[in-house]
Amino acid sequence: MCGGGVNKIPRPMRLTGRTVNLAFKSNQRKTEKGFHMHFNISRLSEGSCVCTRGLGRVMVKHFKSKIMRAQNTVEFSFRTGKAFGLIMFSQGRLRDHIYIGLRYGQVFYQTDLGTGRGLIISRGPRLHDNKWHNVLISRTDRTIALSVDGRLEGSSSTRGSFTRLDIPDAVGLFLGAPSTISGIVGNFRGCIRDLRIDGREPITNAFAQKPDYDVIRRIGFFACKS
């Protein structure tokens, strides 16, 4: 494709794949400075909404570099008939961790910044009713908050004075965890869509086979039907 001036803008091109390489050639006949490229990355449909029977999980390597330290925002929608299930867990070699899931049909959010944990549990009706529910979780410094279906379930604070999440050598685990990690709820069974943590989409990225994002036992996931 060839350009050259405002009136010679190349036609849009639709490209697919994980990597796009552009080669260009220029000459000295014009005095304009360089070129502009406008692009849009279309969101993948695969991985934005998945259902699982609890056989697999998504694992994100080098998770410390993919999550904010002073604040976090986690949002997702889910549908399940099971009262227990892991949404997310990550802990490095220190005590700091972030832990989100379902217990007795209620969403909980637990985090520790190194000097004591903070915990919030939803207080409304049980959520394992096979209906879609929207969850928004946030933390700014020591203050944590949880909303379900637009309803604020409460806010709390972590203990101590530390305000940053420090998880060196950590992996991020989503929808399930290996049996070697004790004391957490079992694998999530149901459907989950639009999971984002600090703007990243770990499940979608894993299905797109981006580096550091892996689907463990992919056979355990299938696309949402509704």
Buried (B, 14 or more C-beta within 10 A) or exposed (E): EEEEEEEEEEEEEEEEEEEEEEEEEEEEEEEEEEEEEEEEEEEEEEBBBBBBEBBBBBBBEEBBEBBBBEBBBBBBBBBBEBBBBBBBBBBBEBBBBBBBBBBEBBBBBBBBBBBBBBBBBBEEEEBBEEEBBBBBBBBEEBBBBBBBBEEEBEBBEBBBEBBEBBBEEBBBBBBBBEEEEEEBBBBBBBBBBBBBBEEBBBBBBBBEEBEBBBBBEEEBBEEBEE
